[in-house]
């Protein structure tokens, strides 16, 4: 029986088992938060709706959702999309769950 572990491309054959996503190869401080902030402000300065543009990029992987203004497209391309999503989920949960 093949199980998908971490985030490999192997098929999942047992859907009753919970998969574990392990992004342990990511450095503890990858700078994802700083990059997201810089990209957000660059998009805002150019008149875009930053949240929509960032979501479009994360879902599609198409870098043209991000402006090249202030090198934002190059900055965001330094990170994997799962790193961005992890940073967003972590920040949201950290600031919205009771202690």
Helices and strands as residue ranges (DSSP letters): H 32-45, H 50-60, G 63-65, G 69-71, H 72-77, H 81-96
